[in-house]
Amino acid sequence: MATKQRGRPRSFDRESALEQALLAFWAHGYESTSIADLTRVMGIGAPSLYAAFGDKAALFHEALALYRHRYGAWAERAVGEEPTARAAMERLLREAAAELTTEGRPRGCLVISAGDHGTTASAEAERALCERRREVTEGLEARIRQGEEAGELPAGQAPTLARFVQAVFQGMSQQARDGASRTELEAVAAAAMRSWPGRP
């Protein structure tokens, strides 16, 4: 009696498929990106997607980690490499104007724009995004606090200034998605830094 052989699973480039999923989430948001959308852009069937990545939420978590590594590392460098807190925040916002408007990929920041703000289906994704935004704000606060300790600006302002910089960044992200140019966003960054305490 002949035994029935199972078909070989379809092979695909996992990294490339993950990149395509990332771009879809970035362009359309978590909730608006369906499994059908994902399988289409990733070039795989739903069974392969579930076998390789788990469910949609698990895929999104992987995409978010890839985004941080591949598209968000510039921000960590900007904050960490400058000699003063002011220079770090200025570089962050200036480079954001370029990064948020780069041609050939979705505009804005995935961490800011991919959430659906509390809908039941996207609650897990929104929690992950909220946690990442909180981590960013804490990182900004820590860097500004270093500036306070170095005597660059009066003590006690780090929490408010960190939220101020994050708010400007988030606004720039939305403006980029709405079509603002790099030049227009650079002007926003410059205006924001004119509010920084102390002399330039």
Secondary structure as the mmCIF struct_conf table of DSSP 4:
data_model
#
loop_
_struct_conf.conf_type_id
_struct_conf.id
_struct_conf.beg_label_comp_id
_struct_conf.beg_label_asym_id
_struct_conf.beg_label_seq_id
_struct_conf.end_label_comp_id
_struct_conf.end_label_asym_id
_struct_conf.end_label_seq_id
HELX_LH_PP_P HELX_LH_PP_P1 ALA A 2 SER A 11
HELX_RH_AL_P HELX_RH_AL_P1 ARG A 14 HIS A 28
TURN_TY1_P TURN_TY1_P1 TYR A 30 SER A 32
BEND BEND1 THR A 33 THR A 33
HELX_RH_AL_P HELX_RH_AL_P2 ILE A 35 MET A 42
TURN_TY1_P TURN_TY1_P2 GLY A 43 GLY A 43
BEND BEND2 ILE A 44 ILE A 44
HELX_RH_AL_P HELX_RH_AL_P3 ALA A 46 PHE A 53
BEND BEND3 ASP A 55 ASP A 55
HELX_RH_AL_P HELX_RH_AL_P4 LYS A 56 ARG A 70
TURN_TY1_P TURN_TY1_P3 TYR A 71 TYR A 71
BEND BEND4 GLY A 72 GLY A 72
HELX_RH_AL_P HELX_RH_AL_P5 ALA A 73 GLU A 81
BEND BEND5 GLU A 82 THR A 84
HELX_RH_AL_P HELX_RH_AL_P6 ALA A 85 GLU A 99
TURN_TY1_P TURN_TY1_P4 LEU A 100 THR A 101
TURN_TY1_P TURN_TY1_P5 GLU A 103 GLY A 104
BEND BEND6 ARG A 105 ARG A 105
BEND BEND7 ARG A 107 GLY A 108
HELX_RH_AL_P HELX_RH_AL_P7 LEU A 110 SER A 113
BEND BEND8 ALA A 114 ALA A 114
BEND BEND9 HIS A 117 GLY A 118
HELX_RH_3T_P HELX_RH_3T_P1 THR A 120 SER A 122
HELX_RH_AL_P HELX_RH_AL_P8 ALA A 123 GLU A 149
TURN_TY1_P TURN_TY1_P6 ALA A 150 GLY A 151
BEND BEND10 GLU A 152 LEU A 153
TURN_TY1_P TURN_TY1_P7 ALA A 155 GLY A 156
HELX_RH_AL_P HELX_RH_AL_P9 ALA A 158 ARG A 177
TURN_TY1_P TURN_TY1_P8 ASP A 178 GLY A 179
HELX_RH_AL_P HELX_RH_AL_P10 ARG A 182 MET A 193
TURN_TY1_P TURN_TY1_P9 ARG A 194 SER A 195
BEND BEND11 TRP A 196 GLY A 198
#
